[in-house]
Each structure stands twice: as structure tokens, then as C-alpha cells.
Amino acid sequence: MTNYIEEIRGILSAARQKAYTAVNATMVEAYWLIGKRIVEQEQHGEERAVYGEGILKELSKALTTEFGKGFSYSNLYNFRQFYLTYPEQNKFYTLCRKLTWSHNRLIMRVENEAAKGFYLNEAAEQNWSVRTRERNINTFYYHRLLSSNDKTINQEDSKVLCD
């Protein structure tokens, strides 16, 4: 009887994890698409944007009224930055969708492209929590590994997959 219950618990846990992963990927994609649309609205068909903070304030008000919280000016600004960080959709799909929004927000702050690629890959492969990833970024884990005599980083593996 105990095996039976454990198996059902395992089935439910696996199903919940799949559902969470699907919802997360869909929301990360939605944030990227919202960012893309914001940039398109700002540019009005021009090559360069004439950035207007009024666009985000107006959008924030409209979305908050209809969908509730989560669409503040700062969140919409982050969506915009997300798209600008990863403007090519086919590259965006390779890895960024596999990570949570919190992971992606953290990685957008990393300026070094090789370090950005390293953190993206490691977070996905090692299943880092957001807290672990933040600690590794804040303590310059990538740079410490580069300067270490014991470990080497394959520069090819550190290329940003989403950029």
C-alpha cells in the first residue's frame, strides 16, 4: 500500500512540475512579446526609438485595471529591457524560455556577454535557484572560475545563447 501511495505522489509531483514549467515558459514568452510590442510602439516605424515614459505609464494603468497587479511601470520597463537584451526570437527560444522570469531579470543586469552566457547555461544545466544564481552573479563566480588555476571555462560554452 505504501508503494502505491508513493507512486501516486510521484505522478502528481511530476504533473505539477510540468504544469509549472509550461506556465513559466508561456509567461516568459509573453513578457518578451510585450517588450517587443512596447519597443515597436516607441519607435513608430523609425529605426531609433524616441523613448517616452508616457507610453509605459499609460500601458501600466490600462493593464493594471484589466489584469490586476504585476504591470507596474517598472515591470513594463523590465519587459522592454528583456526584449532589447534578447532581440532575436529564435535565439530567445533556445534557453531563456527554460528559465524563470526572476532568472532572466537577474541575467539582464550582467554586462559581460561571456559571463551572461555562462550564467544562462549554468542556471539551466545545474538547475540553480534564483538565490544561488544571484549569489553567483554578485560574487563574480564566472570571473573567479576564469582566474582559478584548478578550473577552466570553455569559452565556446560561455557564448550567450539568447543574444
Stockholm file with secondary structure:
# STOCKHOLM 1.0

chainA/1-163         MTNYIEEIRGILSAARQKAYTAVNATMVEAYWLIGKRIVEQEQHGEERAVYGEGILKELSKALTTEFGKGFSYSNLYNFRQFYLTYPEQNKFYTLCRKLTWSHNRLIMRVENEAAKGFYLNEAAEQNWSVRTRERNINTFYYHRLLSSNDKTINQEDSKVLCD
#=GR chainA/1-163 SS CHHHHHHHHHHHHHHHHHHHHHHHHHHHHHHHHHHHHHHHHHHTTCSSCCCCHHHHHHHHHHHHHHHCSSCCHHHHHHHHHHHHHSCCHHHHHHHGGGSCHHHHHHHHTCCCHHHHHHHHHHHHHHTCCHHHHHHHHHTTHHHHHHHCSSCCCCTTTTSCSCC
#=GC SS_cons         CHHHHHHHHHHHHHHHHHHHHHHHHHHHHHHHHHHHHHHHHHHTTCSSCCCCHHHHHHHHHHHHHHHCSSCCHHHHHHHHHHHHHSCCHHHHHHHGGGSCHHHHHHHHTCCCHHHHHHHHHHHHHHTCCHHHHHHHHHTTHHHHHHHCSSCCCCTTTTSCSCC
//
